[in-house]
Amino acid sequence: VAALQDEKNSLMSENEIMNDRLEQIDDTLDDPNTVVAKKYFNAQLQLEQLQEENFRLEAAKDDYRVHCEDLEKQLIELQHRNNELTSLAEESR
């Protein structure tokens, strides 16, 4: 029991130390003048910009896909029409 209490006390003190370190890191990130905070906020801003660009590019890709499908349909229709006209021209000759 004593060993378990010692281990518990050790873990509790280690937990306190870790919580203190976490609070220090949070405080560092909250202070906009620190180098770490500036890098963090710049990274966040860059991430948001990249996500917006990715969304825009995905939308453009979808638009191009639809346009490509329409062009493929038109191509098939024009090939059929060309075949019809070619056969009519041969009949006329």
C-alpha distance (Angstrom), angle and dihedral (degrees) to the residues before:
residue distance angle dihedral
V1 . . .
A2 3.79 . .
A3 3.81 90.8 .
L4 3.79 91.0 51.0
Q5 3.82 90.8 48.6
D6 3.80 90.0 50.7
E7 3.79 90.4 49.3
K8 3.80 90.4 47.3
N9 3.82 91.2 50.6
S10 3.80 90.3 47.4
L11 3.80 91.8 50.7
M12 3.80 91.6 46.1
S13 3.82 91.9 52.7
E14 3.80 90.7 46.2
N15 3.80 88.6 49.9
E16 3.83 90.2 51.9
I17 3.80 90.5 50.2
M18 3.79 91.2 50.1
N19 3.81 91.9 47.8
D20 3.82 89.9 50.7
R21 3.80 90.3 50.7
L22 3.79 90.3 48.4
E23 3.81 91.1 51.5
Q24 3.81 89.9 49.6
I25 3.80 90.6 51.9
D26 3.81 90.8 47.8
D27 3.80 89.9 49.7
T28 3.79 90.0 49.6
L29 3.78 91.5 52.4
D30 3.80 92.1 46.1
D31 3.82 92.1 55.2
P32 3.82 104.2 81.4
N33 3.82 92.1 -159.8
T34 3.79 97.5 66.9
V35 3.79 120.6 96.4
V36 3.80 92.0 -126.9
A37 3.80 92.0 52.1
K38 3.80 91.9 48.4
K39 3.79 91.4 50.5
Y40 3.80 90.4 46.2
F41 3.81 93.5 50.5
N42 3.80 91.4 44.6
A43 3.78 90.1 50.6
Q44 3.81 90.2 49.2
L45 3.81 91.1 49.5
Q46 3.79 91.6 47.8
L47 3.81 90.6 48.7
E48 3.81 91.3 52.1
Q49 3.80 91.5 48.3
L50 3.79 91.6 49.2
Q51 3.80 91.3 48.5
E52 3.81 90.2 51.7
E53 3.81 91.2 47.8
N54 3.80 90.4 47.5
F55 3.81 90.6 51.5
R56 3.82 90.5 48.9
L57 3.81 91.9 48.6
E58 3.81 92.3 47.6
A59 3.81 89.7 52.4
A60 3.82 91.0 48.3
K61 3.82 90.0 48.5
D62 3.80 90.4 53.2
D63 3.82 90.7 48.5
Y64 3.81 90.9 50.6
R65 3.78 91.3 47.6
V66 3.82 91.1 54.6
H67 3.81 90.8 45.4
C68 3.81 90.6 49.6
E69 3.80 91.3 50.8
D70 3.81 89.9 51.1
L71 3.80 91.0 50.0
E72 3.81 91.0 49.3
K73 3.81 90.2 52.7
Q74 3.80 90.2 49.3
L75 3.80 90.5 48.8
I76 3.80 91.8 52.8
E77 3.81 90.9 48.1
L78 3.80 91.7 48.4
Q79 3.81 91.6 48.3
H80 3.80 89.8 52.8
R81 3.79 90.7 47.4
N82 3.80 90.3 48.0
N83 3.81 90.6 51.4
E84 3.81 90.5 50.1
L85 3.78 92.6 48.9
T86 3.80 91.5 45.8
S87 3.80 91.4 53.0
L88 3.83 90.5 46.6
A89 3.80 90.1 50.6
E90 3.79 91.1 50.6
E91 3.80 90.2 49.8
S92 3.79 90.1 50.5
R93 3.81 91.5 52.8
